[in-house]
Amino acid sequence: MRNVELKMISALSLADQVEHYVLGQLRSKELKPGDVLPPESELAIRLGVSRAPVREAMARLRAAGVLDTKPGRGSVILSSAPNTVHFAPTTHSLKFDENLFELRLTMESAGTALAAARRTEENLAAIQTAMNKMEIAAGSGLVDSEADVAFHRAVAQATHNPYMMSILEFISERFAAFVQTAWDNSKVIGAGPQPAIQEHQAILAAIRSGDQDRARLAALSHLYALKDRMLAGKSAIQEASLTVRVKK
């Protein structure tokens, strides 16, 4: 059964509802700075929604300075009030958003370079853990887009700049649907998961080396390839569909 508090604001999108729920808990003092939110999966069950809107709401709250993600602890409340930065709600459209891509291209290339300069052994371990999960899934012919998102989140955390971390995490979360599409399309266009795996390995190697220029270029190369895979996959799907119709 859907949470009663969410029913009261049902005119909003699901992500909006989750965000308003958490902020309402803060206003009522049910939550306070220092508290740790339940895992996203548990929160989704509690509120009667899927994990996707919970994930997006958490990204928004991190971008607004309300939450911070602490390794081994989860999402920790930092403040009872959002900062003045506000992002428009997503349309949940699968149409490729050039504006979003440009923002990610600019921010993530700079952020990856910064991560190369500031990463700690703990940061490298977190990035490596996500990398391992992607490699294991790829080796089994599967896709782990959540590990992909976790990889980029860990890179963002390695910048040790709270504003950079919030923006990069927010962008990464909003780009999650495109990431899943790109992984799926890798099968359609016949390239498989290896190109994406190698791109992530190159990013990790550059960050580990501490070479900022190499890290920036590795991030740019990966993001352009990601875009190509998604758009090429779309074309391949359309061509395959056309071929089937012609044969009929």
N, C-alpha and C positions, 0 to 999 in steps of 0.2 A: 504493500500500500504506500502511495506517495506520501511524503512527509506533509503534515498539515500546513506548516509554515510555507512550504513551496507552493501549495495549492492557492494560497492567498495572493501570490504574485505570478500566477500562471500565464498572465499576458506577456511576460518576458520570455526570452529564449531560455533554454535549460541552463546554459552557462551563466546567464544573467541571474537566474534564480539561485544557483549555487553560490555565486558571489554575494548576492544580497543576503542569503542565509548566514554565511560566515560573518559578514559585516554586522548583521543583526545580533548575532551571538556576542560580538564584541561590544556593541552598544548596550546590550543588556547585562554585560559583565559576566556572562556565562563563559566567555573566553577572555583571556587577558594576556598581555605581553609575557612571553616566556613559556606559555602553554604550547604543547605539541598537538597538532591535528592528527586524527586517525589517518591511516594509509588511504590513498585514493580509492582503492578497491572497497575498503570498508565504508568509506564516506559515501560512495556511490550506492551501495546496498542500503545504507541507512536512509538516504534521501530518495531512493527509488528511481535512480537515473543510471545511465551507462557511465563508463569511466571517461568517455570523451569530453562531455561538458564539465565534469569535475576537473579534468586535467587542464582544460582551457581556463576555468575559473581560478585555479591555483596559479597558473601562469600570470593572469591579470593581477592577482593579489601580490605576487612576487614583484611584478613590474611596478606596482603602486607602493612598494615598500612596506606592505603589511606583513608579508611572510618572507622567510628565508629557508632555503633547503640546507639542512645540516647532514653531512654524511653519517649514517648510522643512527640518526635521530628522526629524520623526516622533516615535515614542514613546521617550522617554529614561528609563533606569532612574534613579530618585532614591534608592531605599533597598533594602536586601536583605531587609527585614522589613516586613510590613504594619503599619499602625497598628491600634488597637483597635476602630475602627469596622468593623462587619460587616453586610452586607446578606444577607438570605435569598435563596437561588437562585430564579430565576424559574421559573414552571411552563410558560412558553411558550404559555399559553392566549391565545386571541384574544378571550376574554370581557373586556369593558371593566372595568377595575379602578378603582373609585371612589376607593379609598385612594391609589392611585398618582396619579390625576388631581388629587386634593386636594393632594398633596405637590408636584406639579409646578406647580399653580396658585399655591401660596404661595411656593415658592422662586423660580420663574422671574419672577414679577411683581416681587419684591424684587430679584432679580438683574439684570433689565433696567433697573430704575431706577438701580442701582449702576453698571451699564455706561454709562449716559448721563452719569454724573458723572465717570467715570474713563477713558473710552475714549481711545485714542491714534489717530493717523492710521493706524498699522499695523493696529490693531483694526478701524477702519472699512473699510480696504481688504479685510481678510479677510471681513468680513460682506458687503461689496459683491460680492466674488467669488462667494460662495455665492448671493447674490441674483440675480446675472447668470445663473448656471447654471439656477436655477429658472425664470427668465423665458424663457430660450432654449428649455428643454424644453416649457414651457407653450405657447409660440408655435408649436411643432411638433406640439401635441396630445399630448405625452408627459408622463410624470411622472418627476421626479428626487427621490425621497424622501431619497436620500443627501445631496443638496444642501440639503434642508430640515434634516436632522440637522446638517450642517456649519454651517449658518446659526446654529442655536441654540448649537452648540459655540463658535462664534466670539464670540457674545454673552456666553457664560459666561466666556470668556477675557478679555473686556473688563472684567470686574469686578476683575481683578488681585488677587483674594482666592483663594488656593489651595484653601481648604476649600470655598468657594462654587463654584469651578470644578469640583472633583471631584464634588460632589453634583449639580450641574446637568448635567454631562456624563453621569453615571451614570443619572440620571432620563431624560435625553434618549435614551440608548441603549436603555433598557428600554421606552421609549415608541415605539421605531422601528416596530414592527409596527402599532401603532395609527395612526401617521402615514401609513404606506403604505395602510392601509385607508381612511383619510379621503380621501386623494388619489383612490384608485380609486372611492370612492363619490360623489365630486364628479361623475363622469360619469353615474352611475346616476340621481342626483336632478336632473340637468340643469343644475346651476349652473356646471359646468366649473371650470377651475383659477383663474379670475380673482379670485374672492373671497379665496382663500388667498394669491395673489400680492400683492393689495392690502394684506392684513393684514401680511405680512412687510415690504412697502415702508413701511408706517406705523411699524412697529417701528424699522426702520433710520433713517427720517427723525427720529423722536423721539430716538434715541440720538445721531444726528449733531448735533441741536440742543442737546443737553445738558440737556433738560428732563426731570427725573426723574419728575414726576407724569404727564406725557404718555407717557413710556416705560412706566411701570407700567400705565396704562390701555390702551395699545396691546397690551401683552402679555396682559392679562386678556381683552380683546376677542377676540384671536386664539385663545386657548386655549378660551374658551367656544364660539366658532364651530367650532373643530376638533372639539370634543365633539359639537356639534349635527350636523355633517356626517357624522360616523361613525355616530351613532345613527339619524339620519334616513335615511342610506343603507341601514342594516340593515333599516329598516321598508320602504323602497322595494323592496328586493330580495325581502323576504317577500311584499309585496303583488303584485309581478310574478309570483312563483312561484305564488301562490294563483290569480291570474287565469288563468294557463296551465292549471292543473289544472281550473278551472271550465269553461273552453272545451272541454277534452277530454271 
